[in-house]
Structure formats: C-alpha cells, structure tokens
Amino acid sequence: MPTIAEAGVAGYESGFWFGVMVPRGTPTAIVRKINQDINRTLDTQEMQQRVSALGMEVLRSSSDDFAKLIVNDIAKWGRVIKDIGLGANWYADFN
C-alpha cells in the first residue's frame, strides 16, 4: 500500500500529541515549574523506553511553544473542519 505522499497527496501531514494544561490564570512560576518537572520526567530512560514501546517519540517543549502548537492546530484543523462542513454534532452520524 503506498504512503499518502506516494499516492500523490503532496504536503499531507497528520499527527497527534498529548499535553498537560492548567487553568487560565495559573501563575507563570507554577506553569514553568510544572513544565520543568514534566520535561525532567520525559528525559528519563524509563519514560523514553515506555514512549518508544508505544511507537511514539518524546518532543519536549516550553509552555510557550506548547501554546503556539495549540493555536496553530486550531487554525489548521479549524480550516479543514470549515472546508468540509463538519459541525459540532459530526459524531451523531456514527451512533
């Protein structure tokens, strides 16, 4: 079976991510501390092995970079959703 690119769909990209979020207004010092602790955990050999065993890779980031990723994904996938006319109740068709 050809990859999407081999099938002639240039520029196609899709993926997923996991992240930790805190409520709006959380003090910056606390956000940074949580981010440092998470990144320190992600750097351990045990976590690297667990993530790799799931076929994934660890991508460390700052809280600012994570926020940018979310904003970019909302813009990208929001356009796709709008272009194909997918509404808030899209899942109803599958139930």
trRosetta pair geometry for C-beta under 8 A, 3 or more apart (Angstrom, degrees):
i j d omega theta_ij theta_ji phi_ij phi_ji
2 6 3.6 -131 -174 98 109 120
2 7 4.8 144 98 -57 123 80
3 6 4.5 95 49 8 76 103
3 7 7.0 -141 93 -6 41 88
4 7 5.6 -59 -151 37 32 112
4 9 4.7 -53 167 60 90 122
4 12 4.6 -80 130 76 137 151
5 8 7.9 108 176 -21 31 9
5 9 6.5 -93 -92 69 33 68
5 10 6.7 63 -135 -105 77 45
5 12 6.6 -150 -68 41 69 103
9 12 4.5 33 127 -33 111 132
17 59 7.5 -63 -125 52 114 124
17 69 7.0 -18 45 152 167 141
19 66 5.6 142 -144 -158 143 127
19 69 8.0 157 -58 82 152 133
19 70 7.8 -105 54 -65 160 109
20 34 6.8 -130 112 154 136 122
20 38 6.1 -153 21 -91 140 152
22 26 4.2 -16 131 -11 129 161
22 30 7.4 171 -171 115 168 109
22 31 6.1 -141 37 -100 144 86
22 34 6.7 135 -50 36 133 166
23 26 5.6 120 67 -45 69 99
26 30 5.4 -105 167 81 99 123
26 31 5.5 119 105 -58 113 94
27 30 4.7 86 69 7 88 104
27 31 7.1 -157 97 -7 44 86
28 31 5.5 -55 -147 37 36 113
28 32 6.2 34 157 -18 69 106
29 32 5.9 -54 -147 38 29 110
29 33 6.3 31 153 -21 63 107
30 33 5.6 -53 -146 36 32 112
30 34 6.4 33 155 -18 65 104
31 34 5.9 -56 -150 36 29 109
31 35 6.3 29 152 -19 64 109
31 63 5.1 46 158 -97 112 172
32 35 5.5 -56 -146 39 32 114
32 36 6.2 34 155 -21 66 104
32 63 6.8 -105 -85 2 52 131
33 36 5.8 -51 -146 35 30 111
33 37 6.4 28 155 -17 64 107
34 37 5.8 -59 -149 39 30 110
34 38 6.3 29 154 -18 66 107
35 38 5.8 -55 -145 37 29 110
35 39 6.2 25 158 -15 64 109
35 62 6.4 48 175 -152 149 48
35 63 4.8 -103 -71 -45 144 96
36 39 5.9 -59 -146 41 28 108
36 40 6.2 31 155 -22 64 107
37 40 5.7 -52 -146 34 30 113
37 41 6.5 30 153 -18 62 105
38 41 5.7 -57 -153 37 32 111
38 42 6.3 32 151 -20 67 107
39 42 5.4 -51 -143 37 35 113
39 43 6.4 39 155 -25 64 104
39 60 4.8 74 -131 -146 100 118
40 43 5.8 -55 -154 30 31 115
40 44 7.6 45 147 -38 59 91
41 44 6.0 -38 -165 2 40 114
41 47 5.7 108 152 -54 72 156
42 47 5.5 -126 -130 122 32 146
42 48 7.7 86 173 -66 56 71
42 51 7.9 31 -145 -30 82 150
42 58 4.8 154 -175 -162 110 137
42 60 5.6 165 93 -84 145 96
43 47 7.4 48 47 57 22 127
43 48 7.6 2 -170 -48 22 108
43 60 7.4 19 -61 -71 87 141
44 47 4.7 86 64 10 91 101
44 48 6.8 -156 93 -7 46 87
45 48 5.6 -56 -146 38 33 114
45 49 6.2 33 156 -20 67 107
46 49 5.9 -58 -151 36 28 110
46 50 6.4 26 154 -19 64 107
47 50 5.6 -53 -144 36 34 111
47 51 6.1 30 159 -16 67 108
47 58 7.0 68 130 -77 104 145
48 51 6.1 -59 -147 40 26 107
48 52 6.1 26 156 -18 63 113
48 58 6.3 -82 -107 -1 69 135
49 52 5.7 -57 -143 40 28 112
49 53 6.2 33 156 -25 64 106
50 53 5.8 -54 -150 31 28 114
50 54 7.0 21 152 -13 60 106
51 54 5.9 -62 -159 37 34 109
51 56 5.1 -84 179 81 84 98
51 57 6.7 94 137 -129 119 17
51 58 5.2 86 92 -52 170 90
52 55 7.6 53 -179 -69 37 17
52 56 7.3 -117 -89 63 25 54
52 57 7.2 41 -92 -96 69 59
61 65 4.0 -123 -175 88 112 125
61 66 5.1 140 101 -55 127 81
61 69 7.2 34 146 -20 174 134
62 65 4.6 97 51 7 79 101
62 66 7.0 -141 93 -5 42 86
63 66 5.5 -52 -147 36 34 114
63 67 6.4 40 152 -23 65 103
64 67 5.7 -52 -150 33 32 113
64 68 6.6 32 151 -18 63 103
65 68 5.6 -51 -151 35 35 113
65 69 6.5 41 149 -24 65 101
66 69 5.5 -48 -151 31 35 116
66 70 6.6 35 151 -19 64 102
67 70 5.8 -53 -153 34 33 112
67 71 6.5 32 151 -17 66 105
68 71 5.7 -54 -146 38 34 111
68 72 6.1 32 155 -17 67 108
69 72 5.8 -58 -147 40 28 110
69 73 6.2 25 156 -18 65 109
70 73 5.8 -56 -144 38 29 109
70 74 6.4 31 155 -21 64 105
71 74 5.9 -54 -150 33 29 112
71 75 6.6 27 153 -16 63 106
72 75 5.8 -56 -150 37 32 110
72 76 6.1 27 155 -16 68 110
73 76 5.7 -54 -139 41 32 109
73 77 5.7 9 170 1 70 113
74 77 6.7 -62 -131 50 20 93
74 78 5.4 30 164 -30 60 118
75 78 5.8 -54 -136 35 18 116
75 79 6.7 23 159 -21 56 104
76 79 6.2 -62 -164 29 26 109
76 80 6.9 19 147 -14 62 106
77 80 5.2 -48 -148 36 44 115
77 81 6.1 48 152 -22 70 102
78 81 5.7 -52 -146 36 30 112
78 82 6.3 29 154 -17 64 107
79 82 5.8 -58 -147 39 29 109
79 83 6.0 29 156 -22 66 110
80 83 5.7 -56 -144 36 28 112
80 84 6.4 4 165 0 64 110
80 86 7.9 8 122 18 74 128
81 84 6.6 -71 -146 47 23 93
81 86 4.5 -88 -152 60 75 111
82 85 7.6 28 -179 -73 30 35
82 86 8.0 -69 -48 40 19 77
86 90 4.8 4 -166 -83 92 139
87 90 5.8 158 61 -54 58 77
89 92 4.5 12 161 -13 99 122
90 93 6.6 -43 178 15 50 109
91 94 5.5 -59 -167 37 59 110
91 95 6.7 57 141 -28 80 104
92 95 5.8 -58 -149 29 40 112
